[in-house]
Amino acid sequence: MNKKLTITSIKNAKGVKPLVMITAYDALFAKLLQESADMILVGDSLNMSFGGKNDTLSITLDQMIYHTNAVCNGARNSFVVCDMPFGTYTNKEDALRNAVRVFQETPADCVKIEGGEDKAEIVQHLTSNGIAVCGHIGLLPQAYRSEGGYKVKGKNEAETVQLIKDAQAIESAGAFCMVVEGVKADIAAEITKSVEIPVIGIGAGADVDGQVLVFSDMLGFYEAFTPKFVKKYLDGAKLVKEAAKSYADEVMGKEFPKEEHTY
Ligand code: KIV
């Protein structure tokens, strides 16, 4: 079994070893995924992937805490990141109170918050009060409604300058790593060079310090749409449907259960 990473070993991985992050929302998948993942992210994407909602915005802190405990129960050997939900870190006091709840009510190793320069003061308040923070800049899923959709960032000079400022601001505020989402690959590479902490990309090309994917995308369970940045490592939806159909056929044909399944 892999040794559990620490904040120090994650920071030291920069430029040495690419970091592997995968989301999980329950104990079963967390246990399966921990063998290959350095870090498991209990992303607020669970609102979509698990909850079937259109965006991440309506997930609550109680729900994040419930799922983070489930993941930690399954992945006892993994470094676990808990996403702070939309609206739970709009000011320093709320952010600290809510992040302390995550630390007191779950064994998560850090919280993740979306935002750059505009959130640096909040990141600083959390890190100076004993909460480890993973940043998240670029495309911000929690800005889905305010920005009118998911917007790839780094498409012009002004956005690029802001992204570098964002990365450096949250590094200076004490974040130990950051997710960079939906950013043009050459700009993500520039961001990666501009900071000393690891940059974990999603839809940000190859020249970063690690990658994160949502597990249900990566395993091909989500059929409706496949974003350009996703690679399916399993045709999960097809396999699940075939298995369920075999079971249904055998039940209807009275082939299951057989002698060996019977007390
Ligand atoms: O919620 C999530 O799954 C995330 C990833 C997209 C990085 O934040």
Residues whose N, C-alpha, C, O or C-beta is under 5 A from the ligand:
A	BS01	KIV	T23 G43 D44 S45 V179 I202 V212
